[in-house]
């Protein structure tokens, strides 16, 4: 759930909709919605895409 909360927080800080975030991360919108609700299994590739889109490192993404 930490990942889901952080993804949502970073998205909101950027002022992006879920649709815009999924586009920038290059994943399907439904997958992004599941990710934000803690219902998706996330690959290392997807984690890397999230970090690139939000311009953060992995440690920041997984921090409390």
Phi and psi restraints in degrees (range 20) as a CNS / XPLOR table:
assign (resid 1 and name C) (resid 2 and name N)
       (resid 2 and name CA) (resid 2 and name C) 1.0 -60.4 20.0 2
assign (resid 2 and name N) (resid 2 and name CA)
       (resid 2 and name C) (resid 3 and name N) 1.0 -44.4 20.0 2
assign (resid 2 and name C) (resid 3 and name N)
       (resid 3 and name CA) (resid 3 and name C) 1.0 -60.2 20.0 2
assign (resid 3 and name N) (resid 3 and name CA)
       (resid 3 and name C) (resid 4 and name N) 1.0 -45.9 20.0 2
assign (resid 3 and name C) (resid 4 and name N)
       (resid 4 and name CA) (resid 4 and name C) 1.0 -59.8 20.0 2
assign (resid 4 and name N) (resid 4 and name CA)
       (resid 4 and name C) (resid 5 and name N) 1.0 -45.9 20.0 2
assign (resid 4 and name C) (resid 5 and name N)
       (resid 5 and name CA) (resid 5 and name C) 1.0 -62.2 20.0 2
assign (resid 5 and name N) (resid 5 and name CA)
       (resid 5 and name C) (resid 6 and name N) 1.0 -43.2 20.0 2
assign (resid 5 and name C) (resid 6 and name N)
       (resid 6 and name CA) (resid 6 and name C) 1.0 -68.1 20.0 2
assign (resid 6 and name N) (resid 6 and name CA)
       (resid 6 and name C) (resid 7 and name N) 1.0 -40.4 20.0 2
assign (resid 6 and name C) (resid 7 and name N)
       (resid 7 and name CA) (resid 7 and name C) 1.0 -60.8 20.0 2
assign (resid 7 and name N) (resid 7 and name CA)
       (resid 7 and name C) (resid 8 and name N) 1.0 -45.0 20.0 2
assign (resid 7 and name C) (resid 8 and name N)
       (resid 8 and name CA) (resid 8 and name C) 1.0 -63.2 20.0 2
assign (resid 8 and name N) (resid 8 and name CA)
       (resid 8 and name C) (resid 9 and name N) 1.0 -42.5 20.0 2
assign (resid 8 and name C) (resid 9 and name N)
       (resid 9 and name CA) (resid 9 and name C) 1.0 -63.0 20.0 2
assign (resid 9 and name N) (resid 9 and name CA)
       (resid 9 and name C) (resid 10 and name N) 1.0 -46.9 20.0 2
assign (resid 9 and name C) (resid 10 and name N)
       (resid 10 and name CA) (resid 10 and name C) 1.0 -63.0 20.0 2
assign (resid 10 and name N) (resid 10 and name CA)
       (resid 10 and name C) (resid 11 and name N) 1.0 -39.4 20.0 2
assign (resid 10 and name C) (resid 11 and name N)
       (resid 11 and name CA) (resid 11 and name C) 1.0 -61.7 20.0 2
assign (resid 11 and name N) (resid 11 and name CA)
       (resid 11 and name C) (resid 12 and name N) 1.0 -46.6 20.0 2
assign (resid 11 and name C) (resid 12 and name N)
       (resid 12 and name CA) (resid 12 and name C) 1.0 -65.2 20.0 2
assign (resid 12 and name N) (resid 12 and name CA)
       (resid 12 and name C) (resid 13 and name N) 1.0 -38.5 20.0 2
assign (resid 12 and name C) (resid 13 and name N)
       (resid 13 and name CA) (resid 13 and name C) 1.0 -62.7 20.0 2
assign (resid 13 and name N) (resid 13 and name CA)
       (resid 13 and name C) (resid 14 and name N) 1.0 -32.1 20.0 2
assign (resid 13 and name C) (resid 14 and name N)
       (resid 14 and name CA) (resid 14 and name C) 1.0 -79.6 20.0 2
assign (resid 14 and name N) (resid 14 and name CA)
       (resid 14 and name C) (resid 15 and name N) 1.0 -14.0 20.0 2
assign (resid 14 and name C) (resid 15 and name N)
       (resid 15 and name CA) (resid 15 and name C) 1.0 76.1 20.0 2
assign (resid 15 and name N) (resid 15 and name CA)
       (resid 15 and name C) (resid 16 and name N) 1.0 25.6 20.0 2
assign (resid 15 and name C) (resid 16 and name N)
       (resid 16 and name CA) (resid 16 and name C) 1.0 -95.3 20.0 2
assign (resid 16 and name N) (resid 16 and name CA)
       (resid 16 and name C) (resid 17 and name N) 1.0 148.5 20.0 2
assign (resid 16 and name C) (resid 17 and name N)
       (resid 17 and name CA) (resid 17 and name C) 1.0 -78.6 20.0 2
assign (resid 17 and name N) (resid 17 and name CA)
       (resid 17 and name C) (resid 18 and name N) 1.0 169.2 20.0 2
assign (resid 17 and name C) (resid 18 and name N)
       (resid 18 and name CA) (resid 18 and name C) 1.0 -62.1 20.0 2
assign (resid 18 and name N) (resid 18 and name CA)
       (resid 18 and name C) (resid 19 and name N) 1.0 -37.5 20.0 2
assign (resid 18 and name C) (resid 19 and name N)
       (resid 19 and name CA) (resid 19 and name C) 1.0 -63.7 20.0 2
assign (resid 19 and name N) (resid 19 and name CA)
       (resid 19 and name C) (resid 20 and name N) 1.0 -43.9 20.0 2
assign (resid 19 and name C) (resid 20 and name N)
       (resid 20 and name CA) (resid 20 and name C) 1.0 -66.6 20.0 2
assign (resid 20 and name N) (resid 20 and name CA)
       (resid 20 and name C) (resid 21 and name N) 1.0 -40.7 20.0 2
assign (resid 20 and name C) (resid 21 and name N)
       (resid 21 and name CA) (resid 21 and name C) 1.0 -62.9 20.0 2
assign (resid 21 and name N) (resid 21 and name CA)
       (resid 21 and name C) (resid 22 and name N) 1.0 -45.1 20.0 2
assign (resid 21 and name C) (resid 22 and name N)
       (resid 22 and name CA) (resid 22 and name C) 1.0 -63.0 20.0 2
assign (resid 22 and name N) (resid 22 and name CA)
       (resid 22 and name C) (resid 23 and name N) 1.0 -36.6 20.0 2
assign (resid 22 and name C) (resid 23 and name N)
       (resid 23 and name CA) (resid 23 and name C) 1.0 -64.3 20.0 2
assign (resid 23 and name N) (resid 23 and name CA)
       (resid 23 and name C) (resid 24 and name N) 1.0 -46.4 20.0 2
assign (resid 23 and name C) (resid 24 and name N)
       (resid 24 and name CA) (resid 24 and name C) 1.0 -68.4 20.0 2
assign (resid 24 and name N) (resid 24 and name CA)
       (resid 24 and name C) (resid 25 and name N) 1.0 -33.1 20.0 2
assign (resid 24 and name C) (resid 25 and name N)
       (resid 25 and name CA) (resid 25 and name C) 1.0 -80.9 20.0 2
assign (resid 25 and name N) (resid 25 and name CA)
       (resid 25 and name C) (resid 26 and name N) 1.0 -18.9 20.0 2
assign (resid 25 and name C) (resid 26 and name N)
       (resid 26 and name CA) (resid 26 and name C) 1.0 70.9 20.0 2
assign (resid 26 and name N) (resid 26 and name CA)
       (resid 26 and name C) (resid 27 and name N) 1.0 46.0 20.0 2
assign (resid 26 and name C) (resid 27 and name N)
       (resid 27 and name CA) (resid 27 and name C) 1.0 -131.2 20.0 2
assign (resid 27 and name N) (resid 27 and name CA)
       (resid 27 and name C) (resid 28 and name N) 1.0 161.1 20.0 2
assign (resid 27 and name C) (resid 28 and name N)
       (resid 28 and name CA) (resid 28 and name C) 1.0 -64.2 20.0 2
assign (resid 28 and name N) (resid 28 and name CA)
       (resid 28 and name C) (resid 29 and name N) 1.0 144.1 20.0 2
assign (resid 28 and name C) (resid 29 and name N)
       (resid 29 and name CA) (resid 29 and name C) 1.0 -56.6 20.0 2
assign (resid 29 and name N) (resid 29 and name CA)
       (resid 29 and name C) (resid 30 and name N) 1.0 -42.3 20.0 2
assign (resid 29 and name C) (resid 30 and name N)
       (resid 30 and name CA) (resid 30 and name C) 1.0 -63.1 20.0 2
assign (resid 30 and name N) (resid 30 and name CA)
       (resid 30 and name C) (resid 31 and name N) 1.0 -38.3 20.0 2
assign (resid 30 and name C) (resid 31 and name N)
       (resid 31 and name CA) (resid 31 and name C) 1.0 -63.9 20.0 2
assign (resid 31 and name N) (resid 31 and name CA)
       (resid 31 and name C) (resid 32 and name N) 1.0 -40.0 20.0 2
assign (resid 31 and name C) (resid 32 and name N)
       (resid 32 and name CA) (resid 32 and name C) 1.0 -64.7 20.0 2
assign (resid 32 and name N) (resid 32 and name CA)
       (resid 32 and name C) (resid 33 and name N) 1.0 -42.2 20.0 2
assign (resid 32 and name C) (resid 33 and name N)
       (resid 33 and name CA) (resid 33 and name C) 1.0 -59.7 20.0 2
assign (resid 33 and name N) (resid 33 and name CA)
       (resid 33 and name C) (resid 34 and name N) 1.0 -44.1 20.0 2
assign (resid 33 and name C) (resid 34 and name N)
       (resid 34 and name CA) (resid 34 and name C) 1.0 -63.5 20.0 2
assign (resid 34 and name N) (resid 34 and name CA)
       (resid 34 and name C) (resid 35 and name N) 1.0 -40.5 20.0 2
assign (resid 34 and name C) (resid 35 and name N)
       (resid 35 and name CA) (resid 35 and name C) 1.0 -59.7 20.0 2
assign (resid 35 and name N) (resid 35 and name CA)
       (resid 35 and name C) (resid 36 and name N) 1.0 -46.9 20.0 2
assign (resid 35 and name C) (resid 36 and name N)
       (resid 36 and name CA) (resid 36 and name C) 1.0 -67.2 20.0 2
assign (resid 36 and name N) (resid 36 and name CA)
       (resid 36 and name C) (resid 37 and name N) 1.0 -22.4 20.0 2
assign (resid 36 and name C) (resid 37 and name N)
       (resid 37 and name CA) (resid 37 and name C) 1.0 -98.3 20.0 2
assign (resid 37 and name N) (resid 37 and name CA)
       (resid 37 and name C) (resid 38 and name N) 1.0 6.0 20.0 2
assign (resid 37 and name C) (resid 38 and name N)
       (resid 38 and name CA) (resid 38 and name C) 1.0 71.7 20.0 2
assign (resid 38 and name N) (resid 38 and name CA)
       (resid 38 and name C) (resid 39 and name N) 1.0 25.8 20.0 2
assign (resid 38 and name C) (resid 39 and name N)
       (resid 39 and name CA) (resid 39 and name C) 1.0 -111.0 20.0 2
assign (resid 39 and name N) (resid 39 and name CA)
       (resid 39 and name C) (resid 40 and name N) 1.0 8.2 20.0 2
assign (resid 39 and name C) (resid 40 and name N)
       (resid 40 and name CA) (resid 40 and name C) 1.0 -119.8 20.0 2
assign (resid 40 and name N) (resid 40 and name CA)
       (resid 40 and name C) (resid 41 and name N) 1.0 143.2 20.0 2
assign (resid 40 and name C) (resid 41 and name N)
       (resid 41 and name CA) (resid 41 and name C) 1.0 -83.3 20.0 2
assign (resid 41 and name N) (resid 41 and name CA)
       (resid 41 and name C) (resid 42 and name N) 1.0 130.5 20.0 2
assign (resid 41 and name C) (resid 42 and name N)
       (resid 42 and name CA) (resid 42 and name C) 1.0 -111.7 20.0 2
assign (resid 42 and name N) (resid 42 and name CA)
       (resid 42 and name C) (resid 43 and name N) 1.0 130.1 20.0 2
assign (resid 42 and name C) (resid 43 and name N)
       (resid 43 and name CA) (resid 43 and name C) 1.0 -83.1 20.0 2
assign (resid 43 and name N) (resid 43 and name CA)
       (resid 43 and name C) (resid 44 and name N) 1.0 165.0 20.0 2
assign (resid 43 and name C) (resid 44 and name N)
       (resid 44 and name CA) (resid 44 and name C) 1.0 -61.8 20.0 2
assign (resid 44 and name N) (resid 44 and name CA)
       (resid 44 and name C) (resid 45 and name N) 1.0 -35.8 20.0 2
assign (resid 44 and name C) (resid 45 and name N)
       (resid 45 and name CA) (resid 45 and name C) 1.0 -61.6 20.0 2
assign (resid 45 and name N) (resid 45 and name CA)
       (resid 45 and name C) (resid 46 and name N) 1.0 -43.6 20.0 2
assign (resid 45 and name C) (resid 46 and name N)
       (resid 46 and name CA) (resid 46 and name C) 1.0 -67.0 20.0 2
assign (resid 46 and name N) (resid 46 and name CA)
       (resid 46 and name C) (resid 47 and name N) 1.0 -40.3 20.0 2
assign (resid 46 and name C) (resid 47 and name N)
       (resid 47 and name CA) (resid 47 and name C) 1.0 -58.5 20.0 2
assign (resid 47 and name N) (resid 47 and name CA)
       (resid 47 and name C) (resid 48 and name N) 1.0 -42.2 20.0 2
assign (resid 47 and name C) (resid 48 and name N)
       (resid 48 and name CA) (resid 48 and name C) 1.0 -63.8 20.0 2
assign (resid 48 and name N) (resid 48 and name CA)
       (resid 48 and name C) (resid 49 and name N) 1.0 -41.5 20.0 2
assign (resid 48 and name C) (resid 49 and name N)
       (resid 49 and name CA) (resid 49 and name C) 1.0 -62.6 20.0 2
assign (resid 49 and name N) (resid 49 and name CA)
       (resid 49 and name C) (resid 50 and name N) 1.0 -39.4 20.0 2
assign (resid 49 and name C) (resid 50 and name N)
       (resid 50 and name CA) (resid 50 and name C) 1.0 -62.8 20.0 2
assign (resid 50 and name N) (resid 50 and name CA)
       (resid 50 and name C) (resid 51 and name N) 1.0 -45.9 20.0 2
assign (resid 50 and name C) (resid 51 and name N)
       (resid 51 and name CA) (resid 51 and name C) 1.0 -61.4 20.0 2
assign (resid 51 and name N) (resid 51 and name CA)
       (resid 51 and name C) (resid 52 and name N) 1.0 -42.0 20.0 2
assign (resid 51 and name C) (resid 52 and name N)
       (resid 52 and name CA) (resid 52 and name C) 1.0 -64.1 20.0 2
assign (resid 52 and name N) (resid 52 and name CA)
       (resid 52 and name C) (resid 53 and name N) 1.0 -46.3 20.0 2
assign (resid 52 and name C) (resid 53 and name N)
       (resid 53 and name CA) (resid 53 and name C) 1.0 -62.3 20.0 2
assign (resid 53 and name N) (resid 53 and name CA)
       (resid 53 and name C) (resid 54 and name N) 1.0 -41.3 20.0 2
assign (resid 53 and name C) (resid 54 and name N)
       (resid 54 and name CA) (resid 54 and name C) 1.0 -90.7 20.0 2
assign (resid 54 and name N) (resid 54 and name CA)
       (resid 54 and name C) (resid 55 and name N) 1.0 -2.5 20.0 2
assign (resid 54 and name C) (resid 55 and name N)
       (resid 55 and name CA) (resid 55 and name C) 1.0 56.1 20.0 2
assign (resid 55 and name N) (resid 55 and name CA)
       (resid 55 and name C) (resid 56 and name N) 1.0 50.5 20.0 2
assign (resid 55 and name C) (resid 56 and name N)
       (resid 56 and name CA) (resid 56 and name C) 1.0 -131.9 20.0 2
assign (resid 56 and name N) (resid 56 and name CA)
       (resid 56 and name C) (resid 57 and name N) 1.0 169.3 20.0 2
assign (resid 56 and name C) (resid 57 and name N)
       (resid 57 and name CA) (resid 57 and name C) 1.0 -101.0 20.0 2
assign (resid 57 and name N) (resid 57 and name CA)
       (resid 57 and name C) (resid 58 and name N) 1.0 169.0 20.0 2
assign (resid 57 and name C) (resid 58 and name N)
       (resid 58 and name CA) (resid 58 and name C) 1.0 -60.1 20.0 2
assign (resid 58 and name N) (resid 58 and name CA)
       (resid 58 and name C) (resid 59 and name N) 1.0 -35.9 20.0 2
assign (resid 58 and name C) (resid 59 and name N)
       (resid 59 and name CA) (resid 59 and name C) 1.0 -61.7 20.0 2
assign (resid 59 and name N) (resid 59 and name CA)
       (resid 59 and name C) (resid 60 and name N) 1.0 -43.3 20.0 2
assign (resid 59 and name C) (resid 60 and name N)
       (resid 60 and name CA) (resid 60 and name C) 1.0 -62.3 20.0 2
assign (resid 60 and name N) (resid 60 and name CA)
       (resid 60 and name C) (resid 61 and name N) 1.0 -39.8 20.0 2
assign (resid 60 and name C) (resid 61 and name N)
       (resid 61 and name CA) (resid 61 and name C) 1.0 -64.9 20.0 2
assign (resid 61 and name N) (resid 61 and name CA)
       (resid 61 and name C) (resid 62 and name N) 1.0 -35.3 20.0 2
assign (resid 61 and name C) (resid 62 and name N)
       (resid 62 and name CA) (resid 62 and name C) 1.0 -99.7 20.0 2
assign (resid 62 and name N) (resid 62 and name CA)
       (resid 62 and name C) (resid 63 and name N) 1.0 0.4 20.0 2
assign (resid 62 and name C) (resid 63 and name N)
       (resid 63 and name CA) (resid 63 and name C) 1.0 -69.8 20.0 2
assign (resid 63 and name N) (resid 63 and name CA)
       (resid 63 and name C) (resid 64 and name N) 1.0 153.9 20.0 2
